[in-house]
Amino acid sequence: MSRNVACTVDLVPLAATETVVPDPGRLIFALRQIGYSLEQALSDLIDNAISAAASTVLIRFIWKGDEIVSIAVVDDGDGMRADELLNAMRFGSAERLDRNTLGKFGLGLKLASFSHARTLTVVTNHQGSHAGRRWSIEGIRRNWDCQTLTDDQAMGVCAGPWSPLDLKRSGTVVLWEQIDKLPVSSRGLRYTISLLHRRLELHFGLHFHRFIQNGAIRILIDQQEHGEREHQIRAEVPALDPFAYPHPPVPGFPRQFEFRIAGVGDLKAEAHIWPPNSEMPEYRLGNRAPAWQGFYFYRNDRLIQAGGWNALLQNEVEPHGSLARVKINLPPFLDMSFSLNVQKSSVIVPPGFVEAVQKATDPEGMTFDRYRQAAVQTYRNQDLGAIVRRVPVPAEGLHPQVTEEVRQHQPTGDDETRPVVIRWQAIDKREFFRLDPENGDLLLNAHYRSRVLAGLKATPEDVPLVKALLFCLLEPDLRKTKPSAQRRRELARINRILVTAAELGMG
């Protein structure tokens, strides 16, 4: 009986319809919770700039007192006509006909902006014709009221200063104000901006590396104090190509695979194995190399998904698989099959993708599973390349009495020792110490020297207790030229702890 009802329900005549308008206040509240990170949100705006043929994008943090009051994203692209700006401000703007554009849903500008700010202003100049629009949370709640800027107001915003960009001919300024989703750390505004800068540099450098490498776009980041004269200090984001190793560690790589996906078509993939023990930033990617293994999906040269196995493996992050990275360029005709999440940070693969990967072989008959095994084996063998040095003994930088104590209690004779210099040196502020791989010395970060001395006089043999403790902790590492990946993670953890302790109380 129930089966018959289910079969005929679509034949029941419909009653009269009525328009049910969503509550704008509740809707915008829900849309703000979609979950954009700051990196993803600003990347969406860079996408728009690249689609507008911009050559330079400036990301500017504007601060006042102890808070970030606004963020500006400025580009020197083609700009928009007034009608194009109106469409761009619409939630669910008209679809672009160009399949090579980086836009996808017609929501990115709005959702990305409101994920961190309560006010969004977009001002644009197209061949000398200016236009400006502003959304605010309050305006949306009042019934989708979008403000229009006067020509003079729009011209004033474009006039800047936005050095080194000049928007006299064309360009666009996206301004986030009333920032309420970007709290300042308890360690202060400068620390917060510095941390955000590092995060953005990593994300932009990775996801836009092809555009940066071929000179299509420059991405600049700076910070300015509200109401003060513009300074000229800014940083340019370097490219981070996740496949930029100099030489493959295994002969025959990279390998070419073709995934035959039922009902979809064929998809080409390039399987790489990174050299073990690599210290290149393109591999380390913020000292989280294991998290970056897996598939790298590109769409129109923009990296969408950086790592992850898309349900191919039960464990997405397996340390022994850290060297395996697979490059996949998604052609436009597969847009309907390989969909993106709203943040454009991951790819939703079609049914049959995992099965196609499992069945794939390269032209020489290697299966994809054998490729992953080769990457794991390369990782497990990585310590074999480390040269074991002679027993380290402090030669400089430590008090002679401590040095003599080390010599007397070493497990082997004096003829098997190696002199180690312990010295203060300017290194990355994220490190309290560093093992010099070339000379085998122990370097301490000069940035924290005064803090460690606590008012004592600086000498070549100062703070003997700190140096002796570090030497004892790191003696096994000073015997090798290449620590294992696991040991590097342990050393990075120790560094973070020591840096945190050293920074306590620093201005």
HELIX and SHEET records of a PDB file:
HELIX    1   1 SER A    2  THR A    8  1                                   7    
HELIX    2   2 VAL A    9  LEU A   11  5                                   3    
HELIX    3   3 PRO A   24  LEU A   31  1                                   8    
HELIX    4   4 LEU A   38  SER A   51  1                                  14    
HELIX    5   5 ALA A   82  MET A   89  1                                   8    
HELIX    6   6 GLY A  108  PHE A  114  1                                   7    
HELIX    7   7 ILE A  137  ARG A  141  1                                   5    
HELIX    8   8 ASP A  151  CYS A  158  1                                   8    
HELIX    9   9 LEU A  189  HIS A  207  1                                  19    
HELIX   10  10 HIS A  209  GLN A  213  1                                   5    
HELIX   11  11 PRO A  281  ARG A  284  1                                   4    
HELIX   12  12 ALA A  289  TRP A  292  5                                   4    
HELIX   13  13 PRO A  319  GLY A  321  5                                   3    
HELIX   14  14 PRO A  332  LEU A  334  5                                   3    
HELIX   15  15 PHE A  353  LYS A  359  1                                   7    
HELIX   16  16 PHE A  368  ARG A  380  1                                  13    
HELIX   17  17 GLN A  382  GLY A  385  5                                   4    
HELIX   18  18 PRO A  400  GLN A  408  1                                   9    
HELIX   19  19 ASP A  414  GLU A  416  5                                   3    
HELIX   20  20 ALA A  446  TYR A  448  5                                   3    
HELIX   21  21 ARG A  449  LEU A  453  1                                   5    
HELIX   22  22 PRO A  464  LEU A  478  1                                  15    
HELIX   23  23 ALA A  485  GLU A  503  1                                  19    
SHEET    1   A 8 GLN A 147  THR A 148  0                                        
SHEET    2   A 8 SER A 129  SER A 136 -1                                        
SHEET    3   A 8 ALA A 117  HIS A 126 -1                                        
SHEET    4   A 8 SER A 170  ILE A 179 -1                                        
SHEET    5   A 8 GLU A  67  ASP A  75 -1                                        
SHEET    6   A 8 THR A  56  LYS A  64 -1                                        
SHEET    7   A 8 ARG A 218  GLU A 225  1                                        
SHEET    8   A 8 ALA A 235  GLU A 236 -1                                        
SHEET    1   B 5 ARG A 255  ILE A 261  0                                        
SHEET    2   B 5 GLY A 265  ILE A 273 -1                                        
SHEET    3   B 5 ALA A 324  LEU A 330 -1                                        
SHEET    4   B 5 GLY A 294  ARG A 299  1                                        
SHEET    5   B 5 ARG A 302  ALA A 306 -1                                        
SHEET    1   C 2 SER A 339  LEU A 340  0                                        
SHEET    2   C 2 VAL A 347  ILE A 348 -1                                        
SHEET    1   D 4 VAL A 391  GLU A 396  0                                        
SHEET    2   D 4 THR A 417  GLN A 425  1                                        
SHEET    3   D 4 LEU A 442  ASN A 445  1                                        
SHEET    4   D 4 PHE A 433  LEU A 435 -1                                        
END                                                                             
